[in-house]
Amino acid sequence: QVRLMESGGRSVQAGGSLRLSCSITGVTSSRYCFNWFRRPPGKQREGVAGMNMDGDIIYAEAAKGRFTISRDGAENNLFLQMDSLKGDDTGVYFCAASPWPYCTPIVTADTNAESVYPYWGPGTEVTVSS
């Protein structure tokens, strides 16, 4: 059973940094895609950063230059380092994983992401105040 659990979300001042973590259990293969999503208040869920099975990384335009996705394969953790945070970064952040051969990073608004990423964490809340 694959399980994901996010942590690290909290309130932070604009311009600050946060590092989100996603603890992953039940993954026995290195052939997985991983993705970070967020759901801003009152808005649609959107992809923030993703990593395909070959380790190639894609970022949403809003995340480029400020966010960094990484994975510690030995400890089965996924991270999202977020710097220069803005009010627009406020939201609930989710990590997701997929074993499907067709999986690909999602970095746009996507209401059907579960069809690509079957495994999700419950989310961690990030609030950026100015």
N, CA, C and O of each residue as an XYZ file, in Angstrom:
520
protein
N       0.845     -1.182      0.000
C       0.000      0.000      0.000
C       0.888      1.242      0.000
O       1.690      1.449      0.910
N       0.728      2.066     -1.042
C       1.499      3.299     -1.131
C       0.802      4.375     -0.303
O      -0.401      4.598     -0.446
N       1.550      5.026      0.547
C       1.016      6.110      1.375
C       1.961      7.302      1.308
O       3.182      7.149      1.292
N       1.368      8.492      1.268
C       2.138      9.722      1.243
C       1.645     10.633      2.360
O       0.450     10.671      2.651
N       2.554     11.356      2.978
C       2.193     12.264      4.058
C       3.064     13.505      3.966
O       4.288     13.440      4.081
N       2.394     14.653      3.753
C       3.117     15.910      3.672
C       3.340     16.506      5.060
O       2.606     16.214      6.005
N       4.352     17.335      5.161
C       4.607     18.093      6.382
C       5.398     19.336      6.021
O       5.956     19.446      4.929
N       5.432     20.268      6.957
C       6.237     21.474      6.760
C       5.443     22.724      6.477
O       6.000     23.821      6.485
N       4.151     22.586      6.226
C       3.358     23.772      5.959
C       3.119     24.580      7.219
O       2.922     24.025      8.301
N       3.137     25.885      7.071
C       2.888     26.793      8.191
C       2.678     28.195      7.650
O       2.703     28.406      6.438
N       2.472     29.148      8.537
C       2.368     30.553      8.153
C       3.757     31.169      8.073
O       4.621     30.909      8.910
N       3.950     31.984      7.058
C       5.256     32.609      6.846
C       5.040     33.985      6.223
O       4.045     34.215      5.535
N       5.967     34.886      6.466
C       5.906     36.212      5.864
C       6.324     36.161      4.404
O       7.148     35.336      4.009
N       5.753     37.043      3.614
C       6.158     37.159      2.209
C       7.666     37.405      2.137
O       8.226     38.162      2.930
N       8.299     36.758      1.183
C       9.745     36.852      1.049
C      10.483     35.749      1.773
O      11.677     35.550      1.550
N       9.791     35.032      2.633
C      10.409     33.963      3.388
C      10.489     32.664      2.617
O      10.154     32.599      1.434
N      10.941     31.627      3.310
C      11.142     30.312      2.700
C      10.479     29.226      3.533
O      10.307     29.359      4.744
N      10.118     28.158      2.856
C       9.598     26.959      3.507
C      10.125     25.746      2.763
O      10.364     25.792      1.557
N      10.299     24.666      3.499
C      10.639     23.395      2.868
C       9.568     22.375      3.219
O       9.437     21.971      4.374
N       8.813     21.967      2.225
C       7.800     20.947      2.427
C       8.427     19.569      2.220
O       9.289     19.378      1.362
N       7.971     18.625      3.027
C       8.441     17.252      2.899
C       7.257     16.334      2.633
O       6.133     16.605      3.057
N       7.523     15.264      1.939
C       6.512     14.245      1.670
C       7.138     12.898      1.974
O       8.045     12.443      1.277
N       6.639     12.270      3.023
C       7.127     10.944      3.386
C       6.368      9.902      2.568
O       5.137      9.892      2.545
N       7.112      9.033      1.904
C       6.515      8.059      1.001
C       6.811      6.651      1.512
O       7.968      6.295      1.736
N       5.767      5.860      1.691
C       5.945      4.468      2.094
C       5.225      3.559      1.104
O       4.259      3.963      0.456
N       5.708      2.333      0.999
C       5.076      1.355      0.126
C       5.570      1.378     -1.303
O       5.125      0.570     -2.119
N       6.490      2.292     -1.630
C       7.050      2.341     -2.985
C       8.263      1.430     -3.038
O       9.251      1.662     -2.341
N       8.192      0.402     -3.857
C       9.274     -0.579     -3.928
C      10.046     -0.505     -5.239
O      10.987     -1.267     -5.458
N       9.646      0.407     -6.100
C      10.306      0.566     -7.390
C      10.820      1.993     -7.523
O      10.263      2.923     -6.941
N      11.876      2.151     -8.288
C      12.396      3.488     -8.563
C      11.652      4.135     -9.732
O      11.851      5.316    -10.016
N      10.804      3.373    -10.403
C      10.109      3.861    -11.593
C       8.772      4.486    -11.203
O       7.710      3.900    -11.413
N       8.845      5.664    -10.644
C       7.672      6.415    -10.237
C       7.830      7.853    -10.703
O       8.942      8.373    -10.797
N       6.701      8.484    -10.993
C       6.654      9.931    -11.162
C       6.184     10.531     -9.841
O       5.394      9.925     -9.117
N       6.676     11.721     -9.539
C       6.257     12.438     -8.338
C       5.904     13.872     -8.707
O       6.496     14.458     -9.614
N       4.939     14.421     -7.997
C       4.468     15.768     -8.334
C       4.001     16.487     -7.084
O       3.465     15.870     -6.163
N       4.203     17.773     -7.058
C       3.616     18.646     -6.043
C       2.491     19.439     -6.700
O       2.652     19.994     -7.786
N       1.358     19.479     -6.022
C       0.213     20.275     -6.438
C      -0.131     21.239     -5.309
O       0.313     21.073     -4.173
N      -0.923     22.244     -5.641
C      -1.462     23.119     -4.610
C      -2.869     23.542     -4.996
O      -3.236     23.567     -6.170
N      -3.637     23.870     -3.976
C      -4.982     24.386     -4.197
C      -5.105     25.694     -3.448
O      -5.309     25.698     -2.234
N      -4.983     26.826     -4.169
C      -5.145     28.133     -3.527
C      -6.581     28.294     -3.055
O      -7.475     27.638     -3.591
N      -6.826     29.138     -2.078
C      -8.194     29.349     -1.574
C      -9.125     29.802     -2.684
O      -8.850     30.786     -3.371
N     -10.225     29.084     -2.860
C     -11.222     29.458     -3.838
C     -10.826     29.243     -5.287
O     -11.528     29.685     -6.197
N      -9.731     28.581     -5.504
C      -9.255     28.377     -6.877
C      -9.077     26.889     -7.182
O      -9.156     26.034     -6.299
N      -8.838     26.618     -8.444
C      -8.647     25.251     -8.892
C      -7.278     24.729     -8.481
O      -6.315     25.489     -8.377
N      -7.205     23.441     -8.252
C      -5.932     22.809     -7.964
C      -5.003     22.937     -9.169
O      -5.444     22.885    -10.317
N      -3.714     23.105     -8.892
C      -2.742     23.257     -9.978
C      -1.445     22.542     -9.646
O      -1.059     22.423     -8.483
N      -0.790     22.076    -10.678
C       0.514     21.464    -10.485
C       1.564     22.534    -10.268
O       1.503     23.599    -10.883
N       2.515     22.266     -9.411
C       3.568     23.222     -9.091
C       4.910     22.768     -9.651
O       5.637     23.549    -10.265
N       5.225     21.501     -9.432
C       6.498     20.949     -9.904
C       6.366     19.436     -9.971
O       5.686     18.820     -9.151
N       7.017     18.856    -10.948
C       6.932     17.408    -11.100
C       8.228     16.796    -11.577
O       9.076     17.464    -12.168
N       8.362     15.516    -11.310
C       9.563     14.760    -11.651
C       9.133     13.463    -12.311
O       8.358     12.700    -11.733
N       9.637     13.198    -13.544
C       9.227     11.951    -14.190
C      10.140     10.799    -13.760
O      11.021     10.974    -12.918
N       9.920      9.628    -14.345
C      10.633      8.425    -13.936
C      12.133      8.514    -14.195
O      12.921      7.835    -13.536
N      12.523      9.338    -15.141
C      13.946      9.494    -15.446
C      14.597     10.604    -14.632
O      15.785     10.888    -14.787
N      13.814     11.222    -13.773
C      14.350     12.302    -12.941
C      14.287     13.670    -13.581
O      14.777     14.645    -13.011
N      13.685     13.758    -14.768
C      13.525     15.061    -15.409
C      12.495     15.879    -14.639
O      11.476     15.350    -14.194
N      12.763     17.152    -14.489
C      11.935     18.026    -13.641
C      11.331     19.152    -14.470
O      11.981     19.725    -15.345
N      10.081     19.451    -14.172
C       9.382     20.564    -14.812
C       8.721     21.392    -13.717
O       8.195     20.849    -12.745
N       8.752     22.707    -13.882
C       8.126     23.631    -12.930
C       7.038     24.440    -13.617
O       7.118     24.747    -14.807
N       6.023     24.774    -12.836
C       5.042     25.740    -13.303
C       5.730     27.091    -13.454
O       6.719     27.373    -12.777
N       5.199     27.925    -14.348
C       5.795     29.245    -14.560
C       5.899     30.019    -13.256
O       6.898     30.697    -13.015
N       4.881     29.927    -12.417
C       4.869     30.674    -11.163
C       5.920     30.175    -10.173
O       6.263     30.874     -9.220
N       6.426     28.967    -10.402
C       7.386     28.372     -9.476
C       8.832     28.480     -9.952
O       9.765     28.327     -9.164
N       9.007     28.738    -11.214
C      10.360     28.758    -11.781
C      11.241     29.797    -11.086
O      10.849     30.948    -10.894
N      12.424     29.361    -10.723
C      13.378     30.265    -10.088
C      13.177     30.444     -8.593
O      14.030     31.012     -7.911
N      12.050     29.960     -8.084
C      11.773     30.120     -6.643
C      11.604     28.793     -5.923
O      11.942     28.678     -4.745
N      11.080     27.785     -6.623
C      10.812     26.489     -5.994
C      11.784     25.440     -6.542
O      12.220     25.520     -7.690
N      12.112     24.460     -5.704
C      12.966     23.362     -6.121
C      12.387     22.058     -5.607
O      12.187     21.891     -4.404
N      12.117     21.134     -6.520
C      11.646     19.808     -6.148
C      12.842     18.874     -6.114
O      13.724     18.941     -6.971
N      12.862     18.000     -5.112
C      13.953     17.040     -5.023
C      13.453     15.788     -4.325
O      12.399     15.787     -3.688
N      14.220     14.735     -4.457
C      13.838     13.467     -3.849
C      15.044     12.809     -3.203
O      16.138     12.786     -3.767
N      14.828     12.282     -2.026
C      15.819     11.468     -1.344
C      15.368     10.029     -1.497
O      14.571      9.538     -0.698
N      15.870      9.352     -2.514
C      15.409      8.006     -2.807
C      15.705      7.019     -1.705
O      14.928      6.097     -1.460
N      16.840      7.215     -1.033
C      17.236      6.279      0.018
C      16.248      6.310      1.177
O      15.937      5.274      1.765
N      15.760      7.495      1.500
C      14.824      7.653      2.611
C      13.385      7.743      2.143
O      12.469      7.864      2.956
N      13.183      7.684      0.833
C      11.843      7.774      0.264
C      11.110      9.031      0.721
O       9.981      8.973      1.209
N      11.773     10.149      0.551
C      11.154     11.437      0.836
C      11.201     12.309     -0.404
O      12.154     12.261     -1.182
N      10.165     13.101     -0.573
C      10.081     14.098     -1.636
C      10.033     15.461     -0.971
O       9.395     15.630      0.068
N      10.708     16.434     -1.571
C      10.778     17.755     -0.971
C      10.355     18.830     -1.962
O      10.429     18.647     -3.177
N       9.913     19.946     -1.417
C       9.672     21.141     -2.208
C      10.232     22.318     -1.427
O       9.648     22.752     -0.434
N      11.363     22.826     -1.880
C      11.956     24.011     -1.279
C      11.333     25.232     -1.936
O      11.387     25.382     -3.157
N      10.745     26.098     -1.133
C      10.059     27.274     -1.661
C      10.712     28.521     -1.091
O      10.726     28.721      0.124
N      11.245     29.348     -1.953
C      11.903     30.587     -1.561
C      11.161     31.790     -2.148
O      10.341     31.652     -3.056
N      11.464     32.956     -1.614
C      10.834     34.204     -2.080
C       9.323     34.047     -2.174
O       8.715     34.369     -3.195
N       8.735     33.557     -1.113
C       7.307     33.270     -1.117
C       6.469     34.531     -1.270
O       6.827     35.602     -0.781
N       5.343     34.375     -1.963
C       4.408     35.457     -2.227
C       3.039     35.069     -1.688
O       2.779     33.906     -1.380
N       2.164     36.074     -1.580
C       0.808     35.798     -1.134
C       0.094     34.795     -2.025
O      -0.717     34.003     -1.546
N       0.391     34.825     -3.313
C      -0.246     33.897     -4.255
C       0.167     32.450     -4.032
O      -0.443     31.536     -4.586
N       1.203     32.237     -3.224
C       1.629     30.866     -2.942
C       0.810     30.226     -1.820
O       0.980     29.044     -1.519
N      -0.061     30.997     -1.216
C      -0.929     30.464     -0.167
C      -1.826     29.360     -0.714
O      -2.387     29.477     -1.803
N      -1.950     28.289      0.060
C      -2.823     27.203     -0.349
C      -2.476     25.915      0.369
O      -1.566     25.861      1.196
N      -3.223     24.884      0.030
C      -2.927     23.547      0.544
C      -2.063     22.832     -0.501
O      -2.418     22.762     -1.678
N      -0.940     22.313     -0.052
C       0.012     21.656     -0.934
C      -0.069     20.143     -0.765
O      -0.098     19.622      0.350
N      -0.106     19.455     -1.904
C      -0.228     18.004     -1.926
C       0.940     17.390     -2.691
O       1.392     17.941     -3.695
N       1.422     16.256     -2.215
C       2.354     15.471     -3.014
C       1.576     14.280     -3.596
O       0.613     13.793     -3.004
N       2.021     13.837     -4.757
C       1.344     12.747     -5.446
C       2.381     11.863     -6.127
O       3.469     12.318     -6.479
N       2.029     10.596     -6.306
C       2.948      9.636     -6.917
C       2.206      8.765     -7.918
O       1.019      8.480     -7.762
N       2.937      8.348     -8.954
C       2.332      7.500     -9.974
C       3.311      6.452    -10.467
O       4.469      6.765    -10.745
N       2.853      5.197    -10.578
C       3.692      4.128    -11.129
C       3.407      3.870    -12.608
O       4.037      3.022    -13.240
N       2.430      4.633    -13.152
C       2.004      4.328    -14.514
C       3.074      4.707    -15.529
O       3.698      5.760    -15.402
N       3.294      3.871    -16.524
C       4.326      4.159    -17.534
C       4.079      5.468    -18.279
O       5.020      6.095    -18.765
N       2.798      5.887    -18.369
C       2.473      7.113    -19.094
C       2.507      8.360    -18.213
O       2.166      9.450    -18.673
N       2.915      8.212    -16.951
C       2.875      9.377    -16.059
C       3.851     10.448    -16.542
O       4.895     10.163    -17.129
N       3.468     11.672    -16.271
C       4.267     12.813    -16.683
C       4.036     13.943    -15.680
O       2.960     14.003    -15.085
N       4.987     14.828    -15.472
C       4.764     15.944    -14.565
C       3.584     16.805    -15.002
O       3.374     17.028    -16.194
N       2.826     17.279    -14.036
C       1.700     18.165    -14.291
C       2.012     19.495    -13.633
O       2.221     19.556    -12.422
N       2.047     20.559    -14.418
C       2.386     21.886    -13.890
C       1.358     22.923    -14.299
O       1.672     24.109    -14.395
N       0.145     22.489    -14.538
C      -0.947     23.396    -14.862
C      -2.157     23.019    -14.014
O      -2.127     22.030    -13.282
N      -3.230     23.817    -14.116
C      -4.469     23.447    -13.449
C      -4.990     22.164    -14.098
O      -5.053     22.063    -15.323
N      -5.353     21.213    -13.291
C      -5.764     19.910    -13.832
C      -6.769     19.278    -12.892
O      -6.431     18.898    -11.770
N      -8.013     19.164    -13.352
C      -9.044     18.573    -12.513
C      -9.047     17.057    -12.610
O      -9.785     16.392    -11.882
N      -8.235     16.504    -13.495
C      -8.238     15.070    -13.720
C      -6.887     14.435    -13.377
O      -6.525     13.389    -13.917
N      -6.161     15.073    -12.486
C      -4.815     14.607    -12.157
C      -4.824     13.215    -11.530
O      -3.834     12.489    -11.618
N      -5.942     12.841    -10.896
C      -6.002     11.508    -10.279
C      -5.901     10.398    -11.308
O      -5.537      9.272    -10.972
N      -6.219     10.702    -12.557
C      -6.102      9.672    -13.587
C      -4.635      9.388    -13.926
O      -4.315      8.342    -14.491
N      -3.767     10.306    -13.585
C      -2.326     10.130    -13.814
C      -1.620      9.774    -12.518
O      -0.706      8.950    -12.500
N      -2.057     10.408    -11.424
C      -1.450     10.194    -10.109
C      -2.465      9.546     -9.181
O      -3.334     10.239     -8.652
N      -2.381      8.246     -8.970
C      -3.376      7.572     -8.138
C      -3.129      7.694     -6.635
O      -4.018      7.410     -5.833
N      -1.920      8.116     -6.253
C      -1.574      8.177     -4.832
C      -1.348      9.623     -4.404
O      -0.576     10.355     -5.024
N      -2.039     10.024     -3.327
C      -1.994     11.403     -2.853
C      -1.853     11.450     -1.344
O      -2.340     10.572     -0.632
N      -1.179     12.491     -0.865
C      -1.189     12.761      0.557
C      -2.388     13.627      0.904
O      -3.078     14.114      0.008
N      -2.648     13.826      2.198
C      -3.802     14.613      2.633
C      -3.595     16.115      2.501
O      -4.560     16.876      2.570
N      -2.346     16.558      2.310
C      -2.080     17.978      2.137
C      -1.526     18.642      3.372
O      -1.751     18.196      4.498
N      -0.790     19.727      3.140
C      -0.276     20.561      4.223
C      -0.511     22.021      3.844
O      -0.320     22.412      2.693
N      -0.922     22.811      4.812
C      -1.364     24.173      4.508
C      -0.230     25.184      4.639
O       0.516     25.204      5.619
N      -0.135     26.011      3.619
C       0.853     27.089      3.587
C       0.110     28.420      3.514
O      -0.751     28.618      2.658
N       0.452     29.316      4.414
C      -0.137     30.657      4.402
C       0.985     31.680      4.337
O       1.854     31.716      5.208
N       0.963     32.505      3.311
C       1.975     33.539      3.142
C       1.300     34.892      3.357
O       0.372     35.256      2.634
N       1.763     35.608      4.330
C       1.162     36.906      4.656
C       2.125     38.031      4.302
O       3.344     37.883      4.386
N       1.549     39.149      3.909
C       2.382     40.302      3.531
C       2.476     41.298      4.663
O       3.134     42.329      4.525
